[in-house]
């Protein structure tokens, strides 16, 4: 154990030091500037512009575009019709503003990234303190706070003494009064929707303050793919979630931050398993082939799952799990996640963007002194459990099942108890005498065991630690982090550990030359859940224990009552052949995986002339993944209650030694990008940005699988087992795969007068997944926007701060359909067929020769699945930026979906693939938010809702088909549920006779065995006709497969989220809710545990409400063995609403005041403590424990932690 820990520590340290060494070299070689990091001043920024009788407002717009500064002024502050003339030349912004000031009488003052414009004053001056020196005593300061936008006074503005919690708020007229100590006092004025302002009191007794509107949200820069854009300049559909939201989710994988925060984005929690990858659907399901998952891009580097082609599952010894790409990133390293939702935004990624694009931007160092941060989190997780019958209740229902069967061949005495049999010596052990009150093996009074109690953890622990150091100045920015996560699975034997390192270093060597290194390392160690799922634990007969102290390894045999004397029960209804002791399997055997992934990016960027940027990058991504499966002991011998050593062979288990299998994957991604971008302002109103790029990506995989039987050289560390001594039972195979993509990118962005926007993009892609003549695809997009708020006719509409109408159209491709790599080629299966050709010497049979078989009918014209998206949208900021609103109407149509075409059986090959299918996703995304502040209390609420309609519009000859998403039929949604309609429950024999007098149920064998308490089903359709090829819409009096119809829809018609946040005097609270509506699922747990048709597993306690002659007011049928009426056929009995409303995440925090931190001599910059939880409120009508996944339900979690910076 000690050596293992040292080895892990060394591996982690080695990779950390490797990345850190890169940083150190860059630091020493590239000559960082001094640490006096400040924002650039207006005398440091140079512009090359000129104006000829230009209006001031237009001048300010041009300078904002050229410099990135924001000019803040009131419309009433000066005459905006003033004209300015400045000859064109290169000069500092300070000199240019001085020239403008001379002509207009205005003054300009830089505050961070803003330049405030006033009527009087000197450029760049600050308030001066004056007045005679006085003795220290408290003074009263009063004044008024108003808006720079329209001059109105502002009530509810926070006025505090900097560094303390002492303060007040303005009254309804905007007036305030506060008592302050004499001396160096600074007042801080803050209000939602306005920029914070600090004022030095000095000798003043009256201070009137004008707050400037906060336009930060509009000027926020987000990544859009091969570049960046300001929010106000966007024309496509993009949802972005920031670092503060991500960090507060406290989840292993950061994609859960998208739930309820990104409109039109559905994150499906595959389960509570920390190893399993959630599925993300962007505006519906774009294809029924493959996983329909988006493309992931991290800091410009395309991240591939651990796969080659369509190989998503990589398993050892049959254990497999889809790789979770999000688990490779520490959530605390992420700056933001942006989702490109429509093709006008995603077309820039061409063949890979059909299902949306997820852009992840990691953190960089920020200007200022170096910041050291430490975060830690501790939590517990719990899972809900099924309510199952106890031993006595299960005995009763089992006897009732046999007694209720009317078939004379079924007898409770004979078939359940095993009585009165001529060959009783043998038959006794083939049935269930433990149900017989007259048998010595009767178990009605035995203890009830619930396997969930031991196999489902109570208060499963999780903990995480993160450390980082970051900083920046004018020449260099750096960010270094390390993280550790340890999470116990809520189901026993399902643990997960993660180690992460990240280094982000950017250096401006010269004003025209910049270089950077971005390195990430992740190590994962996890158990693979081969120990069953929650329903498997619940299904165990209630009298069956997990442990037996008398057994050599302490585990009970399965099932104990079947062992009579020295005779083992051959019936495997309960026995070791059908249900293992999961605790024993998980303790003695082992299944898991280790993953090491190193991702590095190096780039260099040149700006040879103003406006032109040339950037080249090399991106390397190497993954080593090893999955293990060790059966150290036979699953037969492990449960025998005798003294047999499970390591040794036994007469009744001749192949009972252990087995071992491992699969190692070496996966390499190589990506090179070259981008050229030119940005130019023509005149004072026309801005043109051109981008061209070349991208080359190559993906290689090599795997080696080793397996052995009769393993007898077990070592303490199961990962280090080698081959067994029996070389005849050793085997191995190796495989490899490769994918290549090459793309040419072009984009044009035109802005006129900050009012009108036009974007055009084009990408030409090649993929080696298709034949040479069909390898290239062309993908286009066009989008535009009109900012009405910048029009003159909107200038008097004071409540609108920003209003934009936008629309777009675009195409993107999908070459990831799960149809197999090189599906355009035909394979040959050799050695599977034999032929006789004749001997040539009179023997008609001749010699038997092995032959080959053509496995597939190839189609060399296979090509991309293409998604075409159209969007119309409105964005608005209202009432001093307090309200933000977005509405997007979209249509997302997928064409050329791959579908197999039926060939005659005589062809003898698999059916070929063609680009045939079509489907559409139409919907509406709405987002509204409100933020305000009153009496020192700031708060915000936002909500989003997405409506979606999914419909298949074309199939080959309209023939319905079955896929991994469910049934597919023209005119219906992908993945709708197909089954029978339930009519009700027979209450008496008259109803039974009347029903079968009018209908024939072809599903059941004999209607004579149907009785009151059984269910009957509706005749809703008929057999196919010449006019209706698949089923007739006219009922025909027969209940058969053609009466199956749509009984549910698995794609939600509505998804929505609600977010609340508030803060007051250092306290903060946030809540994130998420819900889904108009969605159905088959309740497989109920279908299993409410069937009441056979022995072998226990049942839900809900079966206590089953139909009996004394309990007829119920929706549950009678208990009857063999289900003679077909009660358990797939029908709407088992289909339920899977709608839910869930408190995804909540957190309450407290940040210590600056006055307290001052006691540490400012060595601690910030210290925050918090409590939180996940899924603590979960509302649904689902008759199970989790409408998302009953097999592995979402855990209910509580956590606590702290955030500190130094």
N, C-alpha and C positions, 0 to 999 in steps of 0.2 A: 504493500500500500504506500509505503514511504517512497519507494523508487518510482512508483507511478506518479505520485504528486510532484516529485522533483523533475520527472521527465516533462510533465505538462507545463510546469513553471518555466523550464528551460526553453521549450518550443515557443511559448508565448513571449518570453523575454527576447529570444533571438529575432523573431519577426518584428517586435517593437523596435529593437535597436537598429535593425536593418533600415527601417523607414526613417528613424530618427537620425541616422548617419547621413542620409540624403539631405535632410534639413540642415545639419551642421555644416556640411560641405558647402551648401548653397549660401549659408550665412557668412562663412569666412571668405568665400570666393567672390560673392557678388556685392560685398561692401555695403552693408546696410547703413542707412542714415542714422543720425542721432534720434533719441527717443522723444524729442519735443514735438509730439504729433498733434497737429492742429488742422482744422479745415483750411482749404486754400482761401486766401483773401482775394478781394477783387483786384488788387494790384498784381496778383500772381497769374490771373487768367487773361489770356490774350484772345482777341477776336479780329476777324478781317471782314468788316462790314462797312457800309456807307448808306446814308439816307438822303433823300431829296424831297423836302417838304412832306415828310412822313408824319402821320398822326402818332401821338405818344403811345396810344394803346397798341398800335401795330409795331412800334419800336420795341416795346416791352415783350411782345410775343416773339419777335425775332431773337432778342437777346436770351429769352428763356430757352429757346430751342438750341442756341449756340453754346450756352454756358452751363445749363442745368440749374441755374438759380431761378427762384420764383420771385417775381415782382409783386409786392403786396401793397395795395392802396385802396382807398375808398373812392367810389364813383363821384362823391361830392367834394373830394379833396382838392380837385383842380379841374380846369377846363380841358377835357380830353380832346378837343378840337385843335389844341395847340400843335403847330407844325414844327418839325425839327429838321435841320439840314446839317449833315456831317459828312465831309468828304470821305470816300472809301480809302482805308489804309489799315495796316496791322498795328494795333495799339492795345494797351491793357484796358481791362474793363473800367478800372478806376479813372483813367484819362478820358475814356469815352463818356462816362457819367458826369465827369466834371464839365465837359463841353456841353452836355445836355443841360446841366444845371445852370450854366451861364445864360442859356437861351430861354429857360422856362422859370427860373426862380425857385426851382424845387431843390430838395435835399434828399440824399440817399444814405441809408444806413444798413449795413450788413448785419443780420442776425442769423448765424448758422448758414443754412442754405437759402435764406430769404433775404431780399433787399426791400426794406420798407421805404416807401415814397411819401414825403411830407412837403408841406408848403414852404417851410422855412427851416433853417439850421444849416450846419456845415457838413460836408460829406464825411461820413465815418466818425463823427463826434459822438461822445457819450455824455450822459449827465454828469455834471461836476458837483462835488460837495462843497458847500460854502457855509459861512457862519462862524461866529466866535466859539472858542472852546468853552464848554460848559461842564459844570459838575454833573456826574452820572445820576439821572433820576428818570422815572417812567414818564413817557410823553404819550399823548393821544394823537393818533394819525387818523384822518378822515379823508373821504374822497368819493369819487363816482367812477364806475366802470361801465364803459360803453363799447359798442361794436364798431369796428373800423369799416364794416360793410355798409351800414346805413345810419350810423350814429345813434341808434336806439340804445337805451340803457339796458344792462344785463342783470337780472335778478339771479341769485343762487350761485354767484361766482365764489369759489374758495379763495380766501385771503389768509395766508399762513406766514409765520416767521420762519425763514429758511433754517433747517437743522433742528426744528422743534415740531411738536404737535399742536402748538398754540395757534389759534386762528379764529376766523369768523367767516361769515358769508354775507354777500350783499343782499339788501332788502328788495322789495318789489320794485323800487325805483332805481335800483342799481347803486344805492349808497352803502357805504360801510364805515365802521369806526372800530379801531383796534388800539390797544395800549401796548407799547413796545418799550424795551429798555433803551436808554441812551447809549449811543455808541455805533459800532459798525453793524447795522441791522439791514437785512435784505428781506423785502416782502415778495412772496411768490403768489401770482394771480393765475388760477387755472380754471378752465371751464370746458366741458365737452363740446367739441366742434370748433374750438379756437386754440391757437397756439399759447402755450404757457409763457408767461412773461415775468421776469424778475426786475425789481426796482430797488435801488439803493436809497434808503431813507435819508441819510445825512441829517441836515438840519431842517428838512421839510416837515411841515405839519399837515399840509393838504396835498394829496397825491391823486390826480385824475389819470386814469389808465384807459387806453384804447386797445382792445384785444383784436388781433388779426385772425381772420378765418383760417382754419387748419385744412389745407388741401393736400395733406400728406397721402391720403388714400388714393387720390387721383394720380399723384406723381410716383407712387410706388412702382418699382421696376420688378418685373417678373420675367422668368425665362420662357421663351416661346419656341425653342428649337432653332439651333444655328443663330442665336442672337437673343436680344432682350428688348422688351417694349415697356413703356409706361402704361399703366392701367387705362388712363384716359385715351390712349391711342389704339387700344385693342379693337379689332373688327371681328375676331373669331370667338368661339365659345370656349372659355377656359375657367375652370374652378380651381382656386388656390387655398390651401390650408397652411397657416404659418406655424413657426416654431413654438409659440406659446401654447397653441392648441394641441400640437403633437406631444409636447412634454407633459401636459396634464392628463393624457390618456392613461399613462402608467401601464401600458401593455407591452408585451414582448415584441409584437410586430407593429410598426407605425401605420400600416394601412388602415387600422381601425379608427384612426383619427379622421378618415374620410367619411365614416358613417355619420350621417346627420349633419355634416358640415359642407359637403360638396353636392350640389344639386345634380340630379341625373346620374349619379354614381352609386351603384349598389354593391356593397361589400358583403358577401355571403360567408359567414363564419362556418367553415366546413365542420368544425367541431371544437370542443374544448381542448383538443390535443395540441400542445405547444409545437409539435413537429409538423402539423398538417397545414398546407397552404390554403388560405382563404381564396375565394374566387371573386374577381372584380368584374362587374358588367357595366359598361358605359352606354347609357341610353339603350338598354335592352340587350337582346341576344342577336349578334350579327350573323351567326352561322350555326348550323346544327352539326358541323364537322369540327372535331378537335375541341379544345377547351375554350375557344372564343375569348381568350384573355388578352389584355392590352399589352403594348410594347412598353418596356421599362428602360428609362434613360437616366443615368445618374451622372450629373456634372458633365453631360455631353457624351458619356460612354454608355453604349448599349449593353445592358445586362441580360445575359441569357440564363435561363434555368439550367440545371445540371443535366443537359440532354444533347442529343444529336438528332436532328430531324424530328420525328414524332415520338422519340423515346423519352417519355416523361417519367416512367416508373423504373426505378433502379432498385432491385431487391436482392437480398441474400437469403437463402433458404426459404424462399416464398414470402419473405417480409418485404413490403414495399410501401412507399409513401411518396406523394408528389413533393418535389423540393419547394420550399417556401423562400422565394427570392427576397422578400422583405426582411426575413430573419437575419440577413447578412449585414444589416445596417443597425447601428445603435441609434434609437430614436432621438437621443439627445444631441446627435451630430447633425441633424437635419435642420436646415433653415426654412425650407418650405417644400410642399408637394403640390405640383400643378397637374391637372388632368386636362388634356386637349380632347374636347368632347365631340367636335364636329370635324368633318373632313377639310373645311376651309382652314382649320388650324393644324390638323394632323397630316394633311397631304404632303407636307414637307418631308415626312418619313415614308412616303410612297408605299411600297409593297408591304410594309410592316405596320402601317397605322390604321388598318381597317377597323380594329376593335378598340380604338382609342390609344392614347399615349399618356403614360404617367411619367412626368419629369420630376426628378428628385434633385434638389439643390442642397448641398451640404454647407456647413458654416465656414466662414472665413474670419480672420482677425479683424477687429474694428479699431479705428484710430483712437489713440489715447494710450495711457500707461498699460503695461502688461497686466492681464487679468488672469488670476488663478481661480478656478472654480471647482467645487466638489459637490456632487449630488449623491444621495443615497436613499434607498427605498426598501422598506420591509413590508411584507403583506402575507395574508392568508387567503386560501381559496377553499370553497366548499361546493359540493354538487348536490342538487336535489336527487331523490331516490324514488324508485317505484314502490308502491304499497302492494305487497303480495300476501297470499293466503298462508295461514299457519298450517301445521301438520294435520290437525283435526279437520279443518275446513277443506283441505285438499283431499283427504280421504273421503269425505262426504260427497264432494262434487264428482270424484272419480267413480264411486259406486253408482251415483245418479246417472252418469253418462251411459254406463252399461245397462242399467235397468231401463232407461228410456228408449233403447233401440228396439224396434218392433221386429227386426229380422230374426226369424227363428234360429238362424245359424249363430247368433250372438247370444251368449249366456254369461251372466255375471258370475255364476258359480264356476262355469267351465272356463270361460275366456279370461276372466280377471283373477279368480281365486285359484284356478287349476285343480278343482275338486273332481272326484269320481272319474278319473281318467284311467283307462286300462294300462297305460304305460306311465303310471304316476311317478315312478322313480326318475324318469327322464323329464316328464312334463312338469313336475313340481318346480324345477329350476328354470322353466321357460316362461312362467307366468308371474303373477304378483301375489303370492300368499300374504304379503305384508298388509294387503287391504282386507283380508279375511278375518273377521272377529274370532273365528274358531281356530285360527292358525296360531301356532306358537311364535310365529314371526310377525304377528300383528303389531303395527307401529303407531296406532292412534294416540298413545300416551307418550310418545317420544318427544324429546326436546325439539323445538323449532329453531332452525338455523337460517339466518339470512346472510348469504354470501356478500351482499352489498356492504354489510357492516365492516367487513375486514378488507375487502378488495377496493372499496371506495374510501379514499383518505378523508379524514376529518381535519380541517385546518391545515391543508397542504401549504407548506412554506414557500415563499419566493423572496429573493433579495437581489438587489443590484447596487453597484458602486460605479461611479463615473468621475474621472478626473480629467481636467483639461487646462491648458494654458494658451492664451491667445493675445494678440496685440497687432499694432500696425503703426506705420508712420507714412511719410510721403513716398517712400521708396519700397517698402516691404510690408507685407502682411503675412501672419503665420497663425496656424491653429493646429494644436496637437492634443489628442485625447486618447484615453484608454478606458475601457469599460469591462465590467464583469457581471454576468447574470447567472443566477442559479434558481431554477424553478422546479419544484416537485409537481408531477402530474396529479390531477385529482383522481385518476384511476391508477391503481397500484402498478408499479413497474413502468412508469411512463415519464421519466425525468428528463430534464433538458438543461444544458449549460452552454454559455456562450462567452467568448473572449473577443474583444474588438480593439482595434487600434486604428486611428486615422491621423493623417498628416496632410495639411494643405498649406502650401508655401507659394507665394507669388512675389516676384521681385521685378521692379522697374529698373533695369540696368542703366538705360538711358531714357531720355524723354521719348524716344522713338522705338524703344526695344523693351519688351517685357517677356519674362520666362516664368514658368511655374511647374510645380510638381504636386500631384495629388495621389496619395497612397492610402490604401485601406487594406486591413488584414482582419479576417474573421476565422475563428475556430469554433466549431460546434461539436458537442458530444451529447448524444441523445440515445435513449432507449426507444426501440420500435415496438409499438404496442402489439405484441403477439400473445397477449394474455387475455384476450377476449374484450368485449365491450359491455357496457352497463346492462343491456338486456340479457346477455349471456350469464352474467352474475345473478340477475334476478330470476332466471329460469330454473335454477337448481332446485330440485325437490327439497321441501322445507325440513326434512328430517336428516339431510345429508350434511355431516360436518366437513370442514376443511382440514382439520388436524386430528392426528391420532398418535398419542405418545408412544403406543406400542409398536408403531411402524418404524423401520430402521431410520428413515429420514424425517419422521414426525408428521407425515401427511397422510390423511385418511384415504382409503381406497374409494373408488367410485363404482358401484354404489354398495355400501355395506350390507343392506338387507338381502342382496342377491347372493351372498355367499352362505351356503348352507353346508355345514360340516366342512368337508374338504373339497366340495364340488363348486367350481366357479360357475357363475351364471352365464350361460352362453347367449342369452337374449341381450342385445346391445341397445335396447330401448333406452336404458339409463346408463349403460355400462361404459367402460373405459374407451370403447370404440367410438362413442358419440359425444361425450362431454368430459373434457379433462378437468382435473383439479387445477384451476388457474393459478392458485397460489403456489402450488408445487412446480408447475411449469415455469412460472416466472422466477422462482427462487433458484432452482437447480439449472435450468436452461438459460440461455442468454440470446438476445437479439438487440442490435443497436447499430449506430453508425457514427463515424467520425468524419468531419469535413474541415478542410483547410482551404481557404480561398484568399488569394492575393490579387489585388486589383491596383494597377498603377497607371497614371497618366502623366505624360510630360508634354508641355506645349511651349511654343515660342511664338511671339506676336510682334509684328513690325508695323509701324506707322510712318512710311517713307515720306508722305506728304499729308497735309491736313485733309482729313475726311476719309483717307484710304487706310484700311486695316487689312493686313495679311496674317493669317494664323494657320499654323500647322501643328498637329498633335498626333502622338502615338499612344495608343491605349492597349494595355496588356492585362489579361485576366486569366489566371491559372487556378484551377480547382482540383484538389485531390480528395476523393471521396471514397471511403471504404465502409461497406456494410457487412455486418457479421450475422450469422445465424448458427448458434451452437445448441444442439440437442445433446447435452452431456449424458443423459440417461434415457433409456427407452420409456416411451409413454405408456407402454404396457406394464413393464416391471415396476415402474415407479409407484404404482398404486396397489401392488399386491400386499396383502396384510401378513405375508409370511416373512421369514427371515432372509429371503433371497437378496443378495447384494445387487442392486440395479446396475452396477458396473459390469457384472458378469453375465454371460449368456445363460439362458435357462431352457429346459426342454420345451416348455410351452411358448417360448419366444426366441426362436433360433437366430434372429437378427436384431438382438436387443441392445447391442453396444451403441455408443454415441455416434453422432454424425456432426459434421462441421462444414459450413459453406461460407465463403466470403466472395465479395465482388468489389474489385477496385476499379475506380474510374479516374482517368486523367483527362481533364477537359481544358482546352486551351482556346481562348478567344483573342483574336488579333484584329485591331481596328485602327485604321489611319484616316485622318480627316485633313483636308486642306480647304480653308475658307477665305474668300476675298470679299470685303464689304466696303462700299463707298457711300458716304453720307454727305450730301451737299445741299446748302441753302441757296436758292437762286432768287435774286432780288430780296424782297423782304417777306414774301408770302409762300413761296414754293419750296418745299423740302422733298428731295428724292433720295431714297435709300435703295441701293442695289446690292444683292448678295448672290454669290456663286460659290458652290462647294462641290467637292469630290469626296466620296466616302467609300472605303473598301473594308469589308468585314469578312473574316474567315473564322470558322468554328470547327474545331477538331475534337474528336472523342476517341479514346482507346480504353477498352475495359478488359479485365482478366477475371474470370470466374473459376474458383477452385472449390472442389467438394470432395468429401471423403465419408465412407461408411465404416462401421466397426472401429470407431475411434477408441483407442485405449491408451493414448499418451496425453491425458488431460493435464493441463498446467493450471496454476492458480489464476492467471490472467487469461480469460477465454479468448481474447483477441489474438493471442500469440500461439494458438494451436496450429499445428501443421498437419501434414498427411498422417493417416494411420498406418499401421504396419501391413494391413491387407491391401496391397497395391492393386489387386484386381477390383477393388471397390473405390479406387480413386479416379477422379475425372476432372477435366478442365476444358475450358474453351475461351477463346479470345475474340474480340470484335472491335470494329472501328467504324467511325462515321465522320462525315464532313459536310459542311454547308458553306456556300460562298454567296455573298451578296455584293453588288457593286452599284453605286448610285451617283447620278449627276443631278445637282440641285440648283435651281434658280429662283430668286424671289425679288419682286419689286414692290416698294412701298412708297406711295405718294401722298403728301399732306399739303392741302392748300389752306393757308390762313388759319390753321388750327381748327378748321370747321369741317372740312371735307377730307375723307380718307379713302384710299383705294389700295388694296393689296392684291397681288397676283403671284402665284407660286407654281412651279413646275418641277417635277422630279421624274427622271427616267431611271428605272431600276432593272437590274438583272439578277436572277436567282437560278442556281444550278438545280433547283427542284423540278425544273421543266425541261422539255426538249429544246434543242438549240434554236430552232426556228420560233419558239414561243417563250423564250427565256426573258425577253425584254417587255417591260410594261411602262406606259406613260400615265402619269397622274397629275391632274391639274386642279387648281382652286382659284376662286376669285371671291373677294369680299370687300365690303365698303361700309362707311359709317358717315353719319351727318350729326354734328354736335349743334343742336338747335340752340343751346344755351349761349352760344357765341354769336348768334345773330343779333342784329341791332333791334329787331322787333321784339326780342325777349329781354331786353335790358331793363324794362320796367316790371318784370315779373320777379319780385324780390324773393319769393319763397323757393324758387328753383335755383340751386347752385350749379348743377350740371345736368344736362339732358342730352342723351345720345340715342339715335336710332341706327341700328346696324343690321346687316344681312350678309349671307354668304352661301356659296355653293362650292362643293369640292368632291374629289374622288380619292380613295385610298384603297390599297390592295391587301390581300391576305394570301400568303403562300404557306401558312402553317397548318392547313387543314390536316386532320389526322388520317391521311390516306396512305401513308408510307412514302418514304423518300424514293424518288425515281419511279413514281407510279406510272409514268409514261412508257416504261419498259416492261417486258414480259420475263418472268422468271421461269426456270425449269427445275422441276423436282426429279432428281435422279435416283435410280435404285428403288422406286416405288412401284414400278410396273414390270411385267415380264411378258415376253413374246416368244413364240416358237416359229422358226423360219423354215423348218424342214431340213432334213439331213442331206438331201441331194443324192441319197443312195437307197431310196425306196422307203425310208422311215417317214411316215406322214407327220409324226409329231416333231421329229428333229430334236435340236438342242434348245434347251431353255436359255434365253438370253435376257439379261436385265435391260430395261428401257427407260426412257425419260418421259416426263409428262409436262406439257406446257401448263403452268399454273394459272396464268392470267391472260386475259384478252387485252392487249395494250391499246392505249389511245395516245398517240404522239402529240395530239393537239391540245392536251390539257393546259390550262393557264390559270391566271389569278381569279380568285373570288374578289369582286369589286364592290365596295361600299360607296354609295353616292348620298351625300348629305346636303340638305337645304335648311337654312336657319334664318328666321327673322326675330329680332330682339330689340328691347328697349332697356336702357340703363339710366338711372336717375339718382341724384343726390338732392335732398330737399331740406328746407327749414334749417339753415345754417349747418348743413351736413349731418344733421341729427338722424335723418331717415335715408336709407339707401334702398333702392328697389331695382330688381332685374327680372324681366320676363322674356322667355325664349320659347318660340314655337319652332318645332323641328320635324323633319321627315328624313328618316334614315333607311335607305333601300339597299339591300344586298342582292346582287345579281351574279350569275355564273357560279352558283353554289354547286359543288361537286356532288353528283348523285350517280348511283349504279343503275345501269340499264339492263333489264332482264333479257337474257338470251335463252334459246331453247336448251333444255337439259342435254340434248344430244351433242352440243358443242363441247361439253366436258371441261369447261374452265370457269373460273370465277367471273362474275359479271363485270363488264368494263365500266370505267368512270367517264362521265361527261360533265361539262359545265352547263347545267340546266336550271337548277332551282333558283327561286327568288323569294324573298320575304321583305316585309317592311316593318319598321318601328316608327310609330308616329306619337308625338306627345308634346307636353308643355312643362317647362321648368319655371318655377316662381321662387323668388328670394326677396325677403323684406327684412330690414333690420332697423332698430331704433336705439339710440344712445343718448343719455341725458345725465345731468348732474344737478343736484339740489341740496342745499344745506350741508355741503361736504360729503354728500353721498352720491357716488357715481354708479350708474347701472346701465345695463343694456340687455336687449332681447332681440333675437333674430329667429326667423323661421323660414324653412324652405320646403317645398312640396313638388313632386314630379309625378305627372300623369303619363301613362304609357299604354299604348295599344300595339300588340304584336300580331302579325298576320302573315301566313304563308300565302304567296300569290301564284306560285308556279311549281309544279313537279312534273316529272316524266309521265306523260299520259294521265296526269292527276292521280297516280297510284299512291295511296298512303304508304308510309314507311315508318319503321321503328329506328330510333337513334339513341345515342347516349343521353339526350335531353328528353326522351320520351317519344310519343307518337307525333308524327308530322302529317298534316293533311291540309290541302288547299282550302282557304277560307277560315282556318282555325289557327289558334296560337301554337307556336312551337312548344312541345312538351305538355300539351293538354292531357288530361287523364281520361282513359277510355274504359268504360265498364258498364255494369248493369244498373238499372234503376230499381230501388227497393220499393215494393208496394206496401208492405206492412207485415204484421204477425197474425197467423191464424189463431183465433181465440177459442174455436170449437170445431168439432168434426164437420158440422154443416158447412162452415166456411171452406174447409179443405175440400169437401166433395164438390161444392159449387165451383170452386176455382178450376179444378181438374176436369170438370165437365165442359169448360169453355176454352181451356188452354192446355197445351202440351209443353211441359218443361223438358227439353231434350238434354239438359245438363245433368239431371239426376237419373239414377238407374232404375228406380222402381217407386212410383208414386204411392204404392201401398204402405211404404214405410214412413211417409210424411204424416205428421200428427200435429195437433194443437200445440202452439209454442214455436213451431217452425216458421220461417219467413217465406214470403212469396214475392215474385219479381214481375215487373211490368213488361208487356209486349209493346214496344215503342217503334219497332221497325220490322222489315221483312227481308226475305231472301233476295239476292240480286235479280234484276230483270234485264232485258235487252236495253231498256232505256236508262236504267240505273245500275251501273256495272258493279258497284262495291256493296251496296245495300239499298233496299227499297225503303222509302220514307213512309210506306203504308204498312201498318201492322198486319200480321198474317195468322195470328192465333197460336204461334209457336214461339217458345222462349229458347233462343239459341245464340250462337256467337254473333249473329247479325243484329241482335237487339242491344249490343253494346253501343254506347253513345258517349258523348262528352259529359263527364260528371265533375270536372274540375279543371282549374288552370294553375299551373305551377309558377307562372311569371307574374309578379305583383303588378297590379294596375296602378297602385299608388305607393310611393315611398316618401317619407317626410322626416324632417328633423327640427328640433327646437333647441336653442341654446340660450342660456341665461348666465349673466355675470354681473357682479356688483363688487364695490369696494368702499371701505370707510375706515379712515385712520389706521392704515396698515393691514386691516383685515380684507380678505378677498374671498369670493366664493364663485364657483362656476359649475354649471350643470349642462350636460349634453344628453338630449333624448333622441331616440330614433324609433321609427315605426314603419311597418309595411301593412298594406291593406289590399283587398280584392285578390287574395292569393289562397290556393288550396294545396293540400298534400294528402297522400295516403298515410294514414296512421299505422305504420307497420308494426309498432309495438302493440297496439290494441288488437290488430289482426292476429298477432301471435299469442297474446295473453288473454284474449277474450273469446278464443275460438271454441273452447269447451267441447272438443271433438275427439280427443285422444290423450292417452297418458304420455309421460315423458318429460313434462315441464309443468311447473306450477302456474297459477293464474293470478291476474289482478284481483284485488279485493272488490272491485266493481262487479265481479261475477256473482257476488252475494245477492245482487239485485236481478239475477236471471229469471226468466219466465218459469213459473210453476203454476199449478192449478190454483194456488192460494195467492199468487203474486202475478197478476195479469197486466197491471198498469205499469209497463216497463217497455223500453225500446231494445231490450236484450233478449235473444231467443232462448229456448230451452237448452240444457246441456245434454248432448247425445253423441255417443261414440260413432265415429266414421262419417258423421255429417250427412245423413241420407237425403236431406232436402237441399243441400248445397248452400246452407246459410252463410258459409265463409267465402263464397266466390267474391271476386273483386267487384264491389258495387259501391254506391254512394254511402252505404253503411260505414265504410272505412274511410271515406273522404271527408275531411274537415277543413274549416277555415284555419289557415296558418298565419292569420293576421296577428300582429302583436304591437305593443307599445312598451319601450324599454328605456330605463335610465341607464344609458351606456356608461356614463362616467360622471362622477361628481368629485369636487375637491374644495376644501375650506383651508385657507392658509392665513398666516400672520407673518408680516415682515417687521422686524424690529426697527424702531425709529432711529434716525441718524444721530439723535442726541445720545442714545444708548451706545451706538457703535463708536461714538467719539471717545468713549472710555477706553477703547482698545487702541487709541491714537491712530484711528482710521486704518489700522492693519486689516480689519474686516470691513469690506465695502458694503456687503449686503448679507443678511441672514434671514432665511424664511423657513418656517416649519409648516407642515400641512398634514391633513388627514383626508382620505378619499376612499372611493370604492367604485366597483364596476358591477353592473347588472343587478344592483340591489333592489330595484323595482322592475318587475317583469309582469306585464298584464297581457293575458291572452285567453281565448275560449278553447284552445286546443286541449283535448282530453288526454294529455300526456304530461311530460315534465319540461319539454322544450320544443316549441314548434319549429325551431331551426334544425335541431338534431337531437333526437332522443337517444341515439346510440352513444353519443359522447357529448353530453349537454354542456352549455356554457357555464363556467364556474361563476359563483357569486363571490366577490372579492372585497376585502378591506385592506387598506394600506396606509402607511405613514412614512414621512421622510423629511428631508431637509435639503435646501439649496443654499450654498454658501459661496461667496466670492471674496477674494482677497486682493 
